[in-house]
Amino acid sequence: MPNLFLSPSVQEYNPYVNGLGSEEYYMNLIADAMEPYLLSSGIAFTRNDPEQTLSQVIAQSNAGDYDLHLALHS
């Protein structure tokens, strides 16, 4: 079974030009939408916490045995 590290952006201070959100906000919405599809496909995944720093996300990913680290950034 594939094992995925799902890593939406943690850049809360990277606002969109229209002022309607940030990279972190929208990439987490995409990750939220992906979860049911991953589960129904039998793909195991771990997801970083938006409150983590980038260093913490990298350490978490490196500590696991993942087939793919999928970084969601815009």
C-alpha positions as CSV (number, residue, x, y, z in Angstrom):
1,M,0.0,0.0,0.0
2,P,1.4,3.5,-0.9
3,N,2.3,5.7,2.0
4,L,2.1,9.5,1.4
5,F,3.3,12.5,3.3
6,L,0.7,15.2,2.5
7,S,2.3,18.6,3.1
8,P,0.2,21.7,2.5
9,S,2.0,25.0,2.8
10,V,2.7,26.5,6.3
11,Q,3.2,30.0,4.9
12,E,0.4,31.8,6.6
13,Y,2.1,35.2,6.0
14,N,2.1,34.7,2.2
15,P,-1.2,36.5,1.3
16,Y,-2.8,36.2,-2.1
17,V,-2.8,39.4,-4.1
18,N,-6.6,39.8,-3.9
19,G,-6.4,39.7,-0.1
20,L,-8.8,36.8,0.1
21,G,-6.6,34.3,1.9
22,S,-3.1,33.0,2.1
23,E,-1.2,30.2,0.5
24,E,-1.5,28.2,3.7
25,Y,-5.3,28.6,3.8
26,Y,-5.9,27.5,0.2
27,M,-3.4,24.7,0.1
28,N,-5.0,23.3,3.3
29,L,-8.4,23.4,1.6
30,I,-6.9,21.3,-1.3
31,A,-5.5,18.8,1.2
32,D,-8.9,18.7,3.0
33,A,-10.5,17.8,-0.3
34,M,-7.9,15.2,-1.1
35,E,-8.3,13.2,2.1
36,P,-11.5,11.3,1.2
37,Y,-10.1,10.3,-2.1
38,L,-6.9,9.0,-0.5
39,L,-8.8,7.1,2.1
40,S,-11.2,5.5,-0.4
41,S,-8.3,4.5,-2.6
42,G,-6.5,2.8,0.2
43,I,-3.6,5.2,0.2
44,A,-2.1,5.7,3.7
45,F,-1.1,9.2,4.5
46,T,0.2,11.5,7.2
47,R,-0.5,15.2,7.0
48,N,1.5,18.0,8.6
49,D,-0.1,20.4,11.1
50,P,-0.6,23.9,9.8
51,E,0.8,25.2,13.2
52,Q,4.1,23.5,12.6
53,T,7.2,25.4,11.3
54,L,8.8,24.4,8.0
55,S,11.7,22.8,10.0
56,Q,9.2,20.7,12.0
57,V,7.4,19.6,8.8
58,I,10.7,18.5,7.2
59,A,11.7,16.6,10.3
60,Q,8.4,14.9,10.5
61,S,8.6,13.8,6.9
62,N,12.2,12.6,7.2
63,A,11.3,10.6,10.3
64,G,8.8,8.5,8.4
65,D,9.0,5.9,5.8
66,Y,7.0,7.5,2.9
67,D,6.9,6.6,-0.7
68,L,6.1,10.2,-1.7
69,H,6.3,13.7,0.0
70,L,3.6,15.7,-1.7
71,A,4.2,19.4,-1.1
72,L,1.2,21.6,-1.9
73,H,2.3,25.2,-2.7
74,S,1.0,27.8,-5.1
